[in-house]
Amino acid sequence: MVLLVADPTLWCLRPFFYMKQKYAPWMCGYVAGFSSPQFEIPDDWQFVSLGEFKDYPINKWSNAVRNLIGNSGFVEERFILMLEDYFILRQVDESAIRQLGHYMATHADIAKIDLTTDRLYAADMRDYEAYGQFDLIIDNPASAYNTSVLAAIWNKQDFLNLLIEDETPWQFELEGSNRWKSYGPDNNKKILGTRQFPVRHTVAIRNGKIDYECAWQEPHPNRISAVDLAEMGRMGILAP
């Protein structure tokens, strides 16, 4: 897994890891940021610096990400991509995620499998194939947000092919989806999702603070539970 973080939101790693340890303790990987956090992260996670934060303003987000994913030392052919404020809300079944990873490993035409509801709520979504416990789904390559950066398993080479220099994450989602309109069909590649969406996470930060209501996520707001909020509040990790 690759967890991206910027210096102003390093504090989000504490609630992120609290939720991850509770709901997906098996997850491990890289924390990819700029300045090293001044607090401990789990032992099975490795901090990797993408460079100096001042050298990578938000419009060079894609350049910083390529520093890791495009590096010869990054040997994983598939990876889960998440951002630091994607706080996991429900138990995540390790075997289910590995099942989807195995599907990608044995189907070279799959560029990405969304782990959330991105494909599920696409207007032209349709069933693609049953696989194990999953109903795989697909939508039109011209649909919006095919390259969304919500939690997903990516094929490394397809991700790099769609990632261009000097883009923000929001541009990658929008302009990357425009590039996907031709990239997918031209290269016989597909982006899939599932009806079961095995990862439920919120997008926790809005205007630099925890978004407790998540009203913009209607009709299915992914709110942090009162129990988790109370425990994280007691620990003092809900703010910088």
C-alpha positions in Angstrom: 0.0 0.0 0.0 1.1 3.6 -0.7 -0.2 6.2 1.7 0.4 9.8 0.4 0.7 12.6 2.9 1.7 16.3 2.7 3.5 18.2 5.4 0.5 20.3 6.6 -1.5 17.1 7.1 1.1 14.9 8.7 -1.0 15.0 11.9 -3.7 13.0 10.0 -1.4 10.0 10.1 -2.3 9.5 13.8 -6.0 9.2 13.3 -5.5 7.3 10.1 -3.4 4.7 11.8 -5.7 4.5 14.8 -8.6 3.6 12.4 -6.4 1.3 10.2 -5.1 -0.6 13.2 -8.7 -1.2 14.4 -10.3 -2.1 11.0 -7.4 -3.3 8.8 -4.5 -4.2 11.0 -2.9 -6.4 8.3 -2.4 -3.4 5.9 1.3 -2.4 5.6 3.3 -0.4 3.1 4.9 3.0 2.5 4.0 6.4 4.0 5.1 8.6 1.1 5.5 12.2 2.1 8.1 15.0 2.5 9.1 15.7 6.1 9.3 12.7 8.4 6.6 12.6 11.0 7.8 13.5 14.5 5.8 10.6 16.1 5.9 6.8 15.7 4.2 5.0 12.9 3.5 1.3 12.9 6.6 -0.9 12.6 5.4 -2.6 9.4 5.2 0.8 7.6 8.2 2.6 6.0 8.4 6.3 5.6 9.7 7.4 2.2 10.5 11.0 1.4 9.4 12.3 -2.0 11.7 15.3 -1.7 11.5 18.7 -0.1 8.0 19.9 0.4 8.8 23.4 -0.8 9.9 22.0 -4.2 6.5 20.3 -4.8 3.6 22.8 -4.6 0.2 21.2 -5.2 0.4 21.6 -9.0 3.4 19.3 -8.9 1.7 16.5 -6.9 2.1 14.2 -9.8 5.8 14.8 -10.0 6.3 13.9 -6.4 4.2 10.7 -6.7 6.3 9.6 -9.7 9.4 10.0 -7.5 8.2 6.9 -5.7 6.1 4.9 -8.0 8.4 5.4 -11.0 11.6 4.7 -9.1 13.4 1.5 -10.0 13.4 0.6 -6.3 9.6 0.4 -6.3 9.2 -3.2 -7.4 5.5 -3.8 -6.7 3.6 -4.4 -9.9 0.3 -3.6 -8.2 -0.4 -1.4 -5.2 -3.2 0.1 -3.2 -3.2 3.9 -3.3 -4.7 6.0 -0.5 -4.4 9.5 0.9 -3.8 10.4 4.5 -7.3 11.5 5.3 -9.0 8.3 4.1 -9.9 7.0 7.5 -11.1 3.4 7.3 -14.6 3.0 8.9 -15.4 -0.7 8.8 -13.5 -4.0 9.0 -11.5 -4.8 5.8 -11.2 -8.5 4.9 -7.6 -9.2 4.0 -8.5 -12.3 2.0 -11.0 -10.3 -0.1 -8.4 -7.7 -1.0 -5.9 -10.4 -1.9 -8.5 -12.1 -4.0 -8.9 -8.9 -6.1 -5.1 -8.5 -6.3 -4.9 -12.1 -7.6 -7.5 -11.3 -10.2 -5.4 -8.4 -11.4 -2.3 -10.5 -11.4 -3.9 -13.0 -13.7 -5.8 -10.5 -15.9 -3.2 -8.3 -17.6 -6.0 -6.1 -19.1 -7.1 -4.7 -15.8 -5.5 -1.3 -15.0 -7.4 -0.6 -11.7 -9.9 -2.1 -9.4 -11.8 0.4 -7.3 -12.2 -0.7 -3.6 -14.9 1.9 -2.8 -18.2 2.8 -4.6 -16.7 4.8 -7.5 -17.8 2.4 -10.2 -20.9 1.2 -8.3 -22.6 4.6 -8.6 -21.5 5.4 -12.1 -24.5 6.1 -14.3 -23.7 3.5 -16.9 -22.4 0.8 -14.5 -23.0 -2.8 -15.6 -22.0 -6.3 -14.3 -18.8 -7.6 -15.7 -18.0 -10.9 -14.1 -18.5 -12.9 -10.9 -15.2 -13.8 -9.2 -15.0 -15.5 -5.8 -17.1 -13.5 -3.4 -17.2 -10.5 -5.7 -19.5 -9.2 -8.4 -17.2 -7.3 -10.6 -18.6 -4.3 -12.4 -17.5 -1.9 -15.1 -18.6 1.4 -16.7 -18.0 3.3 -19.9 -14.5 4.5 -20.4 -15.9 7.9 -21.0 -17.5 8.0 -17.5 -16.3 10.6 -15.0 -13.7 9.9 -12.4 -12.3 6.6 -13.8 -8.9 7.8 -12.4 -10.3 8.8 -9.0 -7.7 8.6 -6.3 -10.1 7.0 -3.7 -8.9 3.7 -2.5 -8.1 1.3 -5.3 -5.6 -1.3 -6.5 -3.6 0.0 -9.4 -1.4 -1.7 -12.0 1.8 0.2 -11.6 2.6 0.7 -15.3 -0.9 1.8 -16.2 -0.9 4.3 -13.3 2.5 5.7 -14.6 1.2 5.9 -18.1 -1.8 8.0 -17.0 0.3 10.2 -14.7 1.7 13.3 -16.4 3.9 16.0 -14.9 2.6 19.2 -13.2 -0.9 18.0 -12.1 -2.7 18.3 -8.9 -4.5 15.2 -7.6 -7.8 16.8 -8.7 -6.4 17.3 -12.2 -5.3 13.7 -12.2 -8.8 12.6 -11.4 -10.4 14.8 -14.1 -7.8 15.0 -16.8 -6.6 11.5 -16.2 -10.1 10.3 -16.7 -10.1 12.2 -20.0 -6.9 10.5 -21.0 -8.4 7.2 -20.0 -11.1 7.6 -22.6 -8.6 6.8 -25.3 -5.9 5.0 -23.2 -8.3 2.2 -22.1 -9.8 1.2 -25.5 -6.5 1.8 -27.4 -4.6 -0.6 -25.0 -7.4 -3.0 -24.3 -7.4 -2.0 -20.6 -10.3 -1.9 -18.2 -11.1 -0.3 -14.8 -13.4 -2.4 -12.6 -15.2 -2.0 -9.3 -17.3 -4.4 -7.2 -20.8 -4.4 -5.9 -19.4 -5.3 -2.5 -16.9 -2.4 -2.2 -14.6 -4.0 0.4 -13.1 -0.7 1.7 -15.3 1.9 3.3 -13.5 5.0 4.2 -14.3 8.6 4.6 -12.6 11.7 3.2 -12.0 13.1 6.6 -10.4 16.6 6.0 -12.3 19.6 4.7 -10.7 23.1 4.9 -7.9 21.7 7.0 -10.2 20.3 9.8 -12.0 17.0 10.5 -15.3 17.0 8.6 -17.7 15.4 11.1 -20.9 15.6 9.1 -19.6 14.6 5.6 -22.7 16.2 4.2 -21.2 16.6 0.7 -20.9 12.8 0.5 -24.7 12.4 0.5 -26.7 10.2 -0.2 -24.2 7.9 1.6 -22.2 10.0 4.0 -19.2 8.1 5.5 -19.2 9.5 9.0 -16.7 8.5 11.7 -18.5 6.6 14.4 -19.2 8.3 17.8 -17.2 5.6 19.5 -14.1 6.2 17.3 -14.5 10.0 17.6 -14.7 9.7 21.4 -11.6 7.5 21.6 -9.5 9.6 19.3 -10.6 12.7 21.1 -9.5 11.2 24.4 -6.1 10.4 22.7 -5.9 14.0 21.5 -5.3 13.1 17.8 -8.1 14.8 16.0 -6.3 18.1 15.4 -2.7 19.2 14.7 
